[in-house]
Amino acid sequence: MYPKFFTIGVYGSTEDSFFKALTDTGIDMFCDIRLRRGMRGKKYAYVNSTYLQAKLEQLTIGYVHHKELAPSKAIREQQKEADKRDKIAKRDRQQLGDVFVQAYEKEILVDFEVETFANSFAKSQKVVLFCVERDPSACHRSLLAKKLSQNLGITVEHIIP
């Protein structure tokens, strides 16, 4: 039996709303799928790795980092170019471009061992996949969620704090 999977982003949240969303949902494992675990500026400093892990520990939520699930710099650059061409700011993007989706699936998800990944959370009940974008469809976590859903026959819920 697999744990229940969720996704969450940070943009648009406050520290209180972000951690409340995790605790209200009953999350017991936080899976960080960012490449870099730092945020510039003070607004989202609560998801900088050191602070985030300390806060999660206080809330008795486990933490794991799977940077191999983060898009490469080349994939991010392709999306950046598409955003520039379409005159869309990263934080305003509502969905990933086809170029990003295809590259992420080819580079990251093609060899992704879905069952091994899911089984690594055997001691967890509710796992949240984390990256920064508010809208899941604008973030690679939605592609990972789709892969989990398709391969495991499960539903992945998106939390918007």
Summary of the structure (lengths in Angstrom):
residues: 161
radius of gyration: 15.2
end to end distance: 27.4
largest distance: 44.9
contacts: 477
relative contact order: 0.27
helix: 48%
strand: 14%
